[in-house]
Amino acid sequence: FLFPAIFRGAMRVLACRGPGGAVGAGRAAVRFWQGLRGAHSLGHEFVGPAAAERTCVLLHGLLGSRKNLRTPARALIRDRPGWRVLLLDLRGHGDSAARNAGALAGSGPVTLEAAAEDVAATCGELGVAQVDMIVGHSLGGKVVLAYLDAARRGRFAEHFPSRRSSMPRQAWVWDSQPGFVDREAATGEKHSVASVLRAVSDVPQPVKDKDVLVHELLARGVSKPIALWMTTNLVPAGSGREPGFVVATHLPTANALFQAYGDTDFLPLLEELGNDEEHEVRVDLIRAGRNTSAWRPGVVAALEQASQRAGDRVNVHTLPEAGHWVHIDDLKGLVTLMERSFDERE
């Protein structure tokens, strides 16, 4: 029982040392320990000045990757030299799928908390001492809520200098339902994320080229813009496989995460965070006005009631002209809504 605690402490010291071999050795050992715990080392990149004092973590949605969010990341911190954005590929997505191929085959249940711990563990591996803000779109938004729930219980303290530094002061959730989601109904909705996931899962892979993927998805009812977007996630099939391309998403993991997304209710968490005297975190949720299939009247009412009970720390905003991909449909409106969060913490 003492060894894990001693090991974590020693690795934190190594990872925090100055430039040189100790940092690399420390991070390698931290990654080894993460593997024992089941946490994945996520694909990542920073946007913004390396010397920035504040870090915003930004998480993509289902079937996406960090590269989908480079444009909004740059827009959010434009003219803010004190901020940088850490873009991460969620478990089973983008570069994270290849980095953790063995773990994907043999890891335990895929949960939102496991995905959130991947975020915390990768921050620790990269030497991020404080998560000042955390933001997520769609699935990423629900991982944000899982992160807040676990961090307030001290679940991620081992990845940071202190328990407090693992808990952001601000969170933004982009068009993500915090309550239960009827996955069957969502899958039946044309152009929904759920229907796209089912269609992609049905396409035989590898595909010869991008045109074949577009053709296969169109045949399964996916709209042409979304089919073209999915081609940005193609990667070479690699050695030992047939020539061609595969989607850079581990589809069993994606399906498991989508199931967890629907089966998890964070509406009570919003109320608890609003009244949490120890952690004064503010949570802002953005609803896409044109995403009417997801935001039915009952869903909207439940969210607004939870927000009211939580007080002024939990707020709901609407971008009336945006569809589910709010950062594409109304980037200017999104940045305007979020400006206050960056300005207040500079």
N, C-alpha and C positions, 0 to 999 in steps of 0.2 A: 504493500500500500504506500510505502514511502517513496519507492523508486519513481513512479510517475510524477509525483510532485517535485522531487529533486531534479528529474530530467527536464521538466518544463521550465523550472527556474533557471537551470544552467543554459538551456537553449535560448531563453529570453535574453540572458546576459550576452551570449555570443552574438545573437542577431542584432543587438543594439550597439555593438562595438564599432569603432571607427573603420575607415576603409582598409581593405586588405583581405587576406584569406579567411580570417575568422568570421567575417560576415557571410561569405559563401558557405563555409562549413556549417555555420549556425543555421542558415536557411535550409540547407540540405537536411540537417538533422530535424529541424522543425517539420519539414515536409514528410520525413519518415514517420514522425510521431503522428502527424495528421492522418497518414495512411492507416496506422494502427487504430486510430479513433474512427475511421471511416470518412473523414472529411476529405473533400477533393481540392486539389490545388488548381485554381481556376485560371483560364486564359484571361489576360488582362492587358491594359494599356492606360497610361496617364495622358490626359489632355490638359494643357496649361503649364505654367512655369514650375520647374522642379523645386524651386525655393519657396513655393507658396506655403503659407502656414496653415491653411484650412483645406480640408478634403471633403468633397461630395462624392459619394458612391452612387453610381447609376446602373440600374439593372434592366435588361431587355425583357421582352415577352416570349411566349411560347413559340418555338420554331425559329426564333430570331437569333441574333448574336450581337456582340458589343459593337461591331462595325455599323450596325443599323442606327446607332445613337451618337455617332461622332458629330454630326451636324448640330443636333440640339445641345450636345455637351459644349461645343465651341460657342454657341449662341448664349448659353447661360452664363458663361464666365467672361464674355467679351468685356474688355475694359475693367476687369477685376483681377489685378495681378496677385492679390492675396489668396486666390482660390485656384484649386486644380480639381479635375474630375477623374475619378478612377472608374473606368469602364471594365465590366467583368462579363465573361461568358458563363452563364449559369450551368450547373451540373448537366452533363449530357448534351450541351449545345456548343457550337463553334469549336474553338481550340480546346475547350475543356473536355470534349468527348475523346479526342486523341490523347490528351495528357493523362487521362485516367481510364484508359481502355480496359485494363485488367480489373480495376475496381468496379467498373460498370457491370462486368460479367459476374462478379461475386459479392457485391455489396448487399447489405440488408435492405429493409423496407425504405422506399423513397418517400420522404416526407418534406413538407415545407420547412420544418425546423432543420432537417439535414441540409437542405439547400441554403438556409440562412447561416448555418455553421460553416459551410464552405466559404461564404462571404467573409465571415469573421476570421477564419483560419488563413485565408489568402491575404487579408489585410495585415495580419500578424506576420506572415511570411515576408511581406513587402516592406515591413517596418512602418506601417501607418499607425502612428501613436494615438490618434483620435479620429473617430468618424464624426465629423461635424454635422453632416447632413446625409440622408439616404433617400434615394428616389427610385421608383420602379414603375414600369409600364406593364399593365395586364398581369400576367403571371408574376413578373418581377415586382409588381405592386403588392401582391399578396405575400411574396417572400419578404418584402420590407416589413409587413405587419408581423410575420413570424419572427423576423430579426428583433423587432422591438419587444415582442412578448418574451423571447428567450433572454435578451440582454438585460431586461429589467429584473430578471430573476438571477442574474449573475452567471448565466450559462456560458458566456463567452469571455469571462474575465481572464482566463489563461492566455488568450491571444493578444492581450493589450497590457500596457503598463499598470493599469488599475481597472477595477470594475466600472468605475464611472466613465472612463475614457472609451469604453465599448458602446456606451449609450448615446446616440445622437440627440441633439437638442431640437432638430427639425426633421420631419419626414414628409415626403410628397408621394401620393399614390395616383398614378395616371390611369383612369378608366379601368379600374379593377373592382370587382364586387367583393366587399369584405365579408359578406354573409355566405350562406350555402348557395350553391349554384346547381340547377337542374341540368346535368350534363347531357342527358338524352334530348331534352328540349333544345339545348344549345346546339347540339350536333345537327338537329333537323333544320336549323336556321340557315338559309342560303348565305354564303360568304362569311359565316361566323368562323372564329378561330377554331372552334371544335370541328366544324365540317371540313376545314382545310386540313386539320390534323388527321382526320379519318381518310381523306383523299390521298394525302402524302403517304400514309401508312400502307395504302392499297397499291401504290405504284411499284412494280417490280424494279429492283435496283441491282446493279448499276444501270444507268441510262447511257445511251450512246453519246448524247450531247444535250445542250440546254433546250434545243427545239423539241426533243423527244419528251423532256419533262413537262414543258408547256403543253404539248399535245395531250399527254396523259392526264394532266390536271384539268384541262378544259373539258375533256371527255367525262370527267367526274364532277362537273358542275362548278369548278372553281373559276372565278372571274379572271380575265386576262391580266389585269394589273397585279393581282395577288400571285398568279402563276409566274409572271415575270419576276416579281419580287423573290419568289422561292428559288429562282435560278441563281440569285446572289449567294445562296447558301450551299451551292454545289462545290465539291472538292474531288480531286482525282481519287479513283477507287483504291489505288495503292497496290503495292506488291502482293502477290499471292491471290489476287482477285481478278475477275474478268476486267478487260479494259473498259474505260468509261468513267462515269462520275456517280457519286452518291451524295445524298443530302447530309450536310455536316451536323447532323443531329442524331443522337442515339434514340431511336423512336420508342423503344420500350420505356426508357426513362422519361421521355416527353409525355407518353401516355400516363405513366404513373404520377407525374407531377400534375397533369391535368385532373386526374382523379382526386388527388389531394387538394387541389384548388377548389373543386366542387364540394368536397366533404368537410371543409374547414370553415367554421363560423367565427370571424373576428369582430363581429358587432359588439359583443360584450367587452372585448379588449379595448375598443375605442372608448367606451364609457369608463373603464378602469384607468386608462391612461389620462383621461381628462380630469380624474380626481386623485391622481397619484402625487402625493406630496414629496416623495423622494426624488422622482424623475420628472422634471418639468419639460417634457417633450411636447412639441406642437405637431399635430398631424393635419395636413391639408389633403383633401381628396378632390380630384378633378373628374367630373363626369362629362362624357362626350354627348352633346345634345342630339346628334343624329344617330347615336347607337341605341335606337329604341328597342331593338330585339333583346338587348341585355338589361336595359333600364326600364323595365315595366313599372307601372304605377306603384305596385306593392313593394317592389325592391327599393324604389326611390323613397317611399314613405318610411320604410324600416331604417334606411340610412339616415334620413333627416331626423328621425326620432332619436337614434343613437347619438347623433351629433348634438342635439339639444340637451340630452341628459349628460353629455360629457362636458358641457360648458364651452368657454371660448377657446380652449386649446385644440378642439377638433372642429374643422370647418369644411364645408362642402362647396365647391365651385362648379359652374357649368360653362363649358365652351360651346355655345349653341350651334355653331356652324361646323363643328368637328365631328368626324366619325371616330371609330375606335382608335385609329392611329393618329392621336391628337397632335403628336410632335411633327407629323407630316401635314395634316390638314390645317392646323392653325398654330404654327410655331411662334408667330409673333404674339398671339394671345396668351400662349403658354408661358413664354418668357416674361411677359408683363405681369402675369399673376404671381410668378415666383420671384420677381425682383426684390420684393421686400425681405424675403428670407435671407438672401445673400447680403443685402445692404445692412440689415440689423446685426449681422454677425461679423462684419468687417472690422 
